[in-house]
Amino acid sequence: FGAAPPLAWNATLGAAAEGHSRAMANGNFFNHLGDDGRTPGDRAELAGYEGGLIGENIAAALDTPRLVVEGWLASPGHCANLMNPQFSELGAAYAVDPQSDAGIYWTALFGAP
């Protein structure tokens, strides 16, 4: 994939990403669908994001942001989100629960107004 323009931080997407990371950590699951059945687009909309295009990357059990991004770059589907020139905004977060299987869960939400 070719390089894409820089993304702007979006706090609303960040809040939605944090909520999903926390749900995965505390609920001990790893999936783009929430344990409530909501999709990434549902979560962004419920958080108040008004953009029409949403993408999501998730990761688990990786201790550093560098390892997470390296993993996403090595995965065609995740890399497609990272390098999609249609996305202009990003919100990302992680959550830790030592009692969960993976310990740490990461979510990045990409959007375009």
C-alpha positions, 0 to 999 in steps of 0.5 A, a space after each residue: 500500500 502506498 503512504 496515505 495522508 496524516 490522520 487528525 486525532 478525533 476525541 470522539 473516535 478515541 472514546 469509542 475505541 477506549 470503550 471497545 478496548 475496555 469491553 474486550 479486556 473486561 469481557 475477555 473477548 477479542 472481536 470487532 463485534 462487541 459483546 452487545 452485538 454492536 459494530 465499529 460503526 454502531 460504537 462510533 455513532 453512539 459516541 457521537 461521531 458524525 462521519 460516514 466512513 468507519 474502519 477498525 483495527 484491533 489487537 491483543 496481547 502485544 505490550 507496546 504500540 510499536 508491536 501493535 502497529 508492526 502487526 497491523 502493517 504486516 496484515 493486509 486487511 489492517 494495513 489497508 485501514 492504516 493506508 486508506 486515503 479516504 480516512 482522515 481521522 483517528 481515535 485509538 486506545 488500549 485497556 488492560 485487565 490482568 485477569 483476561 486471556 490476552 491481558 491488553 487489548 487495543 482498538 483503533 477507529 478510523 473515520 472520515 466526516 
